[in-house]
Amino acid sequence: MIQRFLPLALALALGGCWGGAQQKDTKPVAVSVIGGELAAADPSAGPLDTPARVLIDATAQGLVRFDGAGQIEPGLAASWAVTPDGRSYIFRLRDAAWQDGEPVTADQVVKVIRRAAAPNSRNALAPFLQVIDEAVAMTPQVIEVRLKSPRPDLLKLFAQPELAIVRGGSGTGPFVAQPERKDAMLLRPMPEPTLPGDEDAAKPDPRGQVLLRGGRAALGIARYKAGRAELVLGGTFADWPIIGVAGIAPADIRVDPAPGLFGLAVANRDGFLADAANRAALAMAIDRAALTAAIRTDWQPVESVLPAQIDSSSPPSAPAWGPLTLSARRENARTQVRNWKRTHPGPVTIRIALPSGPGATLVWGSLMVSFRAIGVMPVRVGMADAADLRLIDAVAPYDSARWFLATACQLCSEDVALLIAAGRDAPDLYARAHRIAEADALLAADSAYIPIAQPLRWSIVSPRLTGWQGNSRAWHPLNHLRNESE
């Protein structure tokens, strides 16, 4: 497998060393984001890929946004307050203007929030915004977001690029984007309002400019090696093996401690997968330690849906087979498969949807060995194809156990789905925590999701970018790449 990437490694090695040492301090910071080609996108039109999310976050703020450490900082809202019962967030807008100079109003912000939270919304975060009862403009500068029940984690949802306030395809900064060439956007800091005749004050500091590109991981790494990029963002397990043959300095490779989901969701409950014991057999068969070590030696496997208790009333539910050794697990799984075949002659075939990339191929190889060891024949299919098991690889956007359960429950039992919904609609945090715990236990028993690990998120960072920080959101705003004192 690795031999396939040796030509790429040689080509990259000839390209030069990291770009930070080659560029003057006044040049734009060149950033390459892994994913599709860079293009403007509308959060209301559906899920966004990583380059689109980075571009939106750079050019359109929400009420709040993430800083370099993954903490909340002001966006369009200069300040906010939460009522004592936790059911209302009140935001006071700062003086902000659209790119055409018109002021941002509370009515405009409310319109975007309502559209994102609507039941028929295509916004990727819409399922987690149903707690919003109403958003109203109290004055031209004050907004109230009323909730059906308390949500201490609401600000982290509002900081996501999917909730950026966009009008006519543009936002309010912190950058203004202009096409630099076919494959790149030059991001200039949004000028601060100035008095007439004070044009010099509006000139942006060239050190704050960013040259942003999208593209495949191999292309981003090649740009970094050739000195044409100082930052590569958006790395996942699928492309991690390329780093190993590219010769990137270990100090430049950064991994985020980002909780989320990395596992196989049941996408078909017919035939073999109609039986929870059969689904559990597949979960038991996987050698998680071997699978994760094939990608990265210190990538830790997991066996529960929740990474921690978070806002559940109980610790994460462990599967009943958890205490068994791998050999005992597989023996039980083989027995389950043999018993099924006695009444259902013929091969047991399981279609597994995985993305492309060398890391995904390594994962596929490990899954293939594991499933064949218990008498199941796996078939690899693409993420858009019909499948029996589908990989979920997602970082949690906010700190709630309900996100983990709702995201893992792609096709779980009706009882599990009802409990997850009950957690969403619970009248108070106490009831919510107990419904979440019950849903977690039932989801583990239902075996509708097979946990494997936490998401692997990596970046390649030039030493010049001293403001870059690893964080639990795996999110790195482009206006926080350098320390302000530089």
C-alpha positions in Angstrom: 0.0 0.0 0.0 2.7 2.5 1.0 4.7 1.7 -2.2 1.8 3.4 -4.1 2.7 6.7 -2.5 6.5 6.6 -2.9 6.4 8.5 -6.2 4.3 11.2 -4.5 6.8 11.3 -1.6 9.7 11.7 -4.0 7.9 14.5 -5.9 7.1 16.3 -2.7 10.7 15.9 -1.4 12.0 17.7 -4.5 9.6 20.5 -4.0 11.5 22.2 -1.1 10.9 22.7 2.6 8.0 24.4 4.5 7.0 27.7 3.2 7.4 29.7 6.4 11.1 30.1 5.9 10.8 31.2 2.3 8.3 34.1 2.7 8.7 37.6 4.0 6.6 38.5 6.9 4.4 40.9 4.9 3.2 38.3 2.4 -0.3 36.8 2.9 -0.5 33.6 4.9 -1.0 30.9 2.3 -3.6 28.3 3.5 -4.6 25.1 1.8 -7.9 23.5 2.9 -8.4 19.8 2.2 -11.6 19.0 0.3 -13.2 20.2 -2.9 -12.3 23.2 -4.9 -12.8 26.5 -3.1 -16.2 28.1 -3.9 -18.7 30.3 -2.1 -21.6 28.4 -0.6 -24.8 29.1 1.2 -25.4 27.3 4.6 -29.1 27.3 3.9 -28.6 25.2 0.8 -27.3 22.1 2.6 -24.2 20.6 4.2 -20.9 22.3 3.5 -17.5 20.8 2.8 -14.5 22.0 4.8 -13.2 24.6 2.3 -16.7 26.2 2.1 -16.9 26.2 5.9 -13.5 27.9 6.2 -14.4 30.5 3.6 -17.8 31.3 5.2 -16.2 31.6 8.7 -13.6 34.0 7.3 -16.1 36.3 5.5 -19.3 36.0 7.5 -19.7 36.2 11.3 -22.4 34.8 13.4 -23.6 36.3 16.6 -20.6 34.8 18.2 -17.6 32.9 16.8 -14.7 30.7 17.9 -11.3 32.1 18.8 -8.1 30.2 18.1 -8.5 28.1 21.3 -12.0 27.0 20.3 -13.6 29.3 22.9 -16.5 31.7 22.3 -15.7 35.3 21.3 -17.9 38.2 20.1 -19.0 38.2 16.5 -21.9 40.4 15.5 -23.0 40.5 19.1 -20.9 42.8 21.3 -22.4 41.2 24.4 -25.0 38.7 25.5 -26.9 37.6 28.6 -28.9 34.5 29.6 -32.0 34.8 31.7 -32.0 33.0 35.1 -34.2 30.2 33.8 -31.8 29.5 30.9 -34.7 29.8 28.4 -33.7 33.1 26.8 -30.5 34.5 25.2 -30.4 38.2 24.7 -27.8 39.6 22.3 -26.8 43.2 21.8 -25.4 43.8 18.3 -22.3 45.9 17.8 -22.1 48.5 15.1 -21.4 46.5 12.0 -21.9 47.0 8.3 -22.3 44.9 5.2 -19.8 45.2 2.4 -21.9 47.8 0.7 -21.7 50.0 3.8 -25.3 49.4 5.0 -25.7 48.7 8.7 -26.5 45.3 10.0 -29.9 45.3 11.7 -31.5 42.9 14.3 -34.3 42.1 11.8 -31.7 40.8 9.3 -30.0 38.6 11.9 -33.4 37.3 13.1 -34.4 36.3 9.6 -31.3 34.2 9.1 -31.8 32.4 12.5 -35.4 31.7 11.8 -34.5 30.2 8.4 -31.8 28.0 9.8 -34.1 26.7 12.6 -37.1 26.1 10.4 -38.5 22.5 10.4 -37.9 22.2 6.6 -34.4 23.9 6.8 -31.6 22.3 4.8 -29.0 23.8 7.2 -26.8 21.0 8.5 -27.4 22.1 12.1 -31.2 22.4 11.8 -31.9 19.2 13.8 -30.1 20.7 16.8 -31.8 24.1 16.5 -35.3 22.8 17.2 -35.0 24.0 20.8 -35.4 27.6 19.5 -39.0 28.6 20.1 -38.7 32.1 18.6 -36.1 34.7 17.6 -37.3 38.3 17.8 -35.8 41.7 17.2 -36.5 43.7 20.4 -34.8 46.9 19.1 -32.7 47.6 16.0 -29.7 46.5 18.0 -31.1 43.8 20.4 -32.1 40.3 19.7 -33.8 37.7 21.9 -33.7 34.0 21.2 -36.3 32.2 23.2 -35.9 28.5 23.9 -38.4 25.7 24.6 -36.0 24.4 27.3 -32.6 25.5 28.7 -29.5 24.9 26.6 -26.2 25.9 28.2 -24.4 24.9 25.0 -26.3 27.1 22.6 -23.5 29.6 22.0 -21.2 26.9 20.5 -23.9 26.1 17.9 -24.2 29.8 17.1 -20.4 30.0 16.6 -20.5 27.4 13.8 -20.1 28.6 10.2 -23.5 27.1 9.4 -25.0 30.0 11.5 -23.0 32.8 9.9 -25.2 35.8 9.1 -25.1 36.1 5.3 -27.0 38.5 3.0 -26.9 38.2 -0.7 -23.9 35.9 -0.6 -21.7 38.1 1.6 -21.1 38.7 5.3 -19.5 41.2 7.6 -15.9 39.8 7.9 -13.5 39.5 9.5 -12.2 39.2 5.9 -13.4 40.4 2.5 -12.7 37.8 -0.3 -11.6 38.7 -3.8 -10.7 36.1 -6.4 -6.9 36.2 -6.8 -6.7 33.5 -9.5 -8.8 30.5 -10.7 -8.0 28.4 -7.6 -7.5 30.9 -4.9 -9.2 33.7 -2.9 -7.3 36.6 -1.4 -8.8 37.5 2.0 -8.2 41.0 3.2 -9.1 42.2 6.7 -12.5 44.0 6.7 -11.7 47.8 7.0 -12.9 49.5 10.1 -15.3 52.4 9.7 -13.4 55.6 9.2 -14.2 59.3 9.2 -14.3 61.2 5.8 -10.9 62.1 4.7 -9.2 59.5 6.8 -8.5 57.0 4.0 -5.2 55.8 5.4 -6.8 54.4 8.5 -8.9 52.0 6.3 -5.8 50.4 4.7 -5.5 46.8 5.9 -2.3 45.5 7.4 -0.8 43.2 4.7 0.4 40.9 7.5 -3.3 40.0 8.1 -4.0 38.9 4.6 -4.7 35.2 3.7 -4.4 33.5 0.4 -6.9 30.6 0.6 -7.1 27.5 -1.6 -8.9 24.2 -1.5 -8.0 20.9 -3.0 -6.9 17.3 -2.3 -4.7 16.5 0.7 -1.8 15.5 -1.6 -2.0 18.8 -3.3 -2.1 20.7 0.0 0.9 18.8 1.3 2.8 19.4 -2.0 2.1 23.2 -1.7 3.5 23.1 1.8 6.6 21.3 0.8 7.1 23.7 -2.1 6.8 26.8 0.1 3.4 27.7 -1.5 1.5 27.1 1.7 2.2 27.7 5.4 -0.9 25.9 6.7 -2.8 22.8 5.6 -6.2 22.5 7.3 -8.9 19.8 7.4 -6.9 16.6 7.5 -8.7 13.4 8.4 -7.8 9.7 8.8 -8.5 9.2 5.1 -5.3 11.1 4.1 -3.1 10.6 7.2 -0.8 8.0 5.6 0.3 10.6 3.0 2.1 12.5 5.7 4.2 9.6 6.6 5.8 9.4 3.1 5.9 13.2 2.5 8.7 14.0 4.9 6.9 16.7 6.8 8.8 17.8 10.0 7.1 16.1 13.0 7.0 19.5 14.8 4.8 20.9 12.0 2.2 18.1 12.2 -0.5 19.0 14.7 -3.4 16.8 15.9 -6.5 18.2 17.5 -8.0 16.6 20.6 -11.5 16.7 19.1 -14.3 14.6 20.5 -16.9 13.2 18.0 -17.9 10.0 16.2 -15.8 7.6 14.2 -17.6 4.4 13.6 -20.1 2.5 11.5 -23.8 3.4 11.6 -26.3 0.7 10.6 -27.9 1.9 7.4 -30.1 -1.2 6.7 -32.1 -3.2 9.2 -33.2 -5.9 6.9 -32.0 -9.5 6.6 -29.0 -10.3 8.8 -29.0 -6.8 10.2 -32.6 -7.0 11.4 -31.4 -8.9 14.5 -29.6 -6.9 17.3 -27.5 -10.0 18.1 -26.2 -10.1 14.5 -25.4 -6.4 14.6 -23.5 -7.0 17.9 -21.6 -9.8 16.3 -20.2 -7.3 13.7 -19.3 -4.9 16.6 -17.5 -7.8 18.5 -15.5 -8.9 15.4 -13.6 -5.6 14.9 -10.0 -5.5 16.1 -10.1 -1.9 17.0 -6.5 -1.7 18.3 -5.2 -3.1 15.0 -7.4 -0.8 12.9 -6.4 2.4 14.6 -2.7 1.4 14.8 -2.7 0.9 11.1 -3.4 4.6 10.7 -1.6 6.1 13.7 0.1 4.3 16.5 -1.4 6.5 19.2 -4.9 6.7 17.8 -6.9 5.3 20.7 -9.9 3.0 20.0 -13.2 3.3 21.8 -16.2 1.0 22.4 -18.9 3.4 23.6 -20.8 6.1 21.7 -20.2 8.8 24.3 -16.6 9.9 25.0 -17.5 11.0 28.5 -20.6 11.6 30.6 -21.0 15.2 29.4 -24.6 16.2 30.1 -26.0 12.7 30.6 -27.0 11.6 34.0 -24.9 8.4 33.8 -21.4 7.5 32.5 -21.2 6.2 28.9 -22.9 2.9 28.3 -20.5 0.1 27.6 -21.5 -2.9 25.4 -22.3 -6.2 27.1 -19.4 -7.8 25.3 -16.9 -5.2 26.5 -15.1 -7.3 29.1 -14.4 -10.1 26.7 -11.1 -10.6 25.0 -10.9 -10.2 21.2 -10.7 -14.0 20.7 -13.7 -14.6 22.9 -15.6 -11.9 21.1 -14.9 -13.4 17.7 -15.8 -16.9 18.9 -19.2 -15.6 20.1 -19.6 -13.7 16.8 -18.8 -16.8 14.7 -21.3 -18.8 16.7 -24.0 -16.1 16.1 -23.2 -16.1 12.3 -23.3 -19.9 12.1 -26.7 -20.0 13.9 -28.1 -17.5 11.4 -26.8 -19.4 8.4 -28.6 -22.6 9.7 -31.9 -21.0 8.9 -30.7 -18.6 6.2 -28.4 -20.6 3.9 -26.0 -18.7 1.7 -23.3 -16.1 2.3 -23.8 -13.1 4.7 -22.7 -10.1 2.7 -22.3 -6.7 4.3 -21.8 -3.5 2.2 -19.6 -0.9 4.0 -19.6 2.7 2.8 -16.2 4.3 3.1 -14.7 7.5 1.7 -11.7 7.4 -0.7 -8.2 7.9 0.4 -5.3 5.7 1.6 -6.4 5.8 5.2 -9.8 4.6 4.3 -8.2 1.8 2.4 -6.3 0.8 5.5 -9.5 0.9 7.5 -11.2 -1.2 4.9 -8.5 -3.8 5.0 -8.8 -4.1 8.8 -12.6 -4.4 8.6 -12.3 -7.0 5.9 -10.0 -9.2 8.0 -12.2 -8.8 11.0 -15.5 -9.6 9.3 -14.1 -12.5 7.3 -12.8 -14.0 10.6 -16.5 -14.5 11.7 -17.8 -15.8 8.4 -19.2 -12.5 7.0 -18.2 -11.3 3.5 -17.8 -7.5 3.4 -18.0 -5.4 0.3 -16.6 -1.9 0.0 -18.9 0.8 -1.5 -18.7 4.5 -1.9 -20.3 7.0 0.6 -23.1 7.8 -1.9 -23.9 4.2 -2.6 -26.5 1.9 -1.0 -24.9 0.3 2.1 -25.6 -1.8 5.1 -23.0 0.0 7.3 -21.9 3.6 6.7 -18.9 5.3 8.2 -19.6 8.4 10.4 -16.5 10.6 10.9 -17.6 13.9 12.5 -16.4 16.3 15.2 -19.0 17.3 17.8 -20.0 20.9 17.1 -21.0 21.4 20.8 -20.7 19.6 24.1 -23.9 17.6 24.4 -24.3 13.8 24.6 -27.5 14.2 22.6 -25.5 15.2 19.5 -23.6 12.0 19.7 -26.7 9.9 20.1 -28.8 11.7 17.4 -25.9 11.6 15.0 -25.1 7.9 15.6 -28.8 7.0 15.4 -28.9 6.9 11.6 -31.3 3.9 11.6 -31.8 2.8 15.2 -34.9 1.4 16.8 -38.1 3.5 17.3 -37.6 3.3 21.1 -34.1 4.8 20.8 -35.3 7.5 18.5 -38.2 8.4 20.8 -35.8 8.7 23.8 -33.4 10.9 21.9 -36.3 13.1 20.9 -37.5 13.1 24.5 -34.1 14.4 25.5 -34.5 17.2 23.0 -37.9 18.2 24.2 -37.3 17.7 28.0 -38.6 20.6 30.0 -35.5 21.0 32.2 -31.9 19.9 32.4 -32.6 17.2 34.9 -35.2 15.4 32.8 -33.0 15.9 29.7 -30.0 14.3 31.4 -32.0 11.2 32.3 -33.6 10.8 28.9 -30.1 11.0 27.3 -28.8 8.3 29.7 -31.7 6.1 28.9 -31.2 6.6 25.1 -27.5 5.9 25.4 -28.1 2.6 27.2 -30.8 1.5 24.7 -28.6 2.5 21.7 -25.8 0.3 23.1 -28.2 -2.6 23.4 -29.6 -2.0 20.0 -26.1 -2.1 18.3 -27.3 0.4 15.7 -23.9 2.1 15.8 -20.5 0.5 16.0 -18.0 2.8 17.8 -14.3 2.5 16.7 -12.4 5.6 17.7 -12.6 9.4 18.1 -12.2 11.5 15.0 -8.6 12.1 13.8 -8.1 15.7 12.7 -4.8 17.1 11.7 -3.1 20.2 10.3 0.3 21.0 9.0 1.5 24.3 10.5 4.4 26.5 9.7 6.4 27.7 12.8 5.6 31.2 11.7 2.0 30.8 12.6 2.4 31.1 16.4 -1.3 31.9 17.0 -2.4 28.4 15.8 -3.7 26.3 18.7 -5.0 22.8 18.9 -8.5 22.7 20.3 -11.5 20.4 21.0 -13.5 21.9 18.1 -10.7 21.2 15.5 -11.5 24.7 14.2 -8.9 27.3 13.3 -10.2 30.7 12.4 -8.0 32.5 9.8 -7.9 35.7 11.8 -6.1 33.9 14.7 -3.2 32.3 13.0 -0.6 34.8 14.3 -0.2 36.4 17.7 -1.2 40.1 17.7 2.2 41.2 19.1 4.0 40.0 16.0 
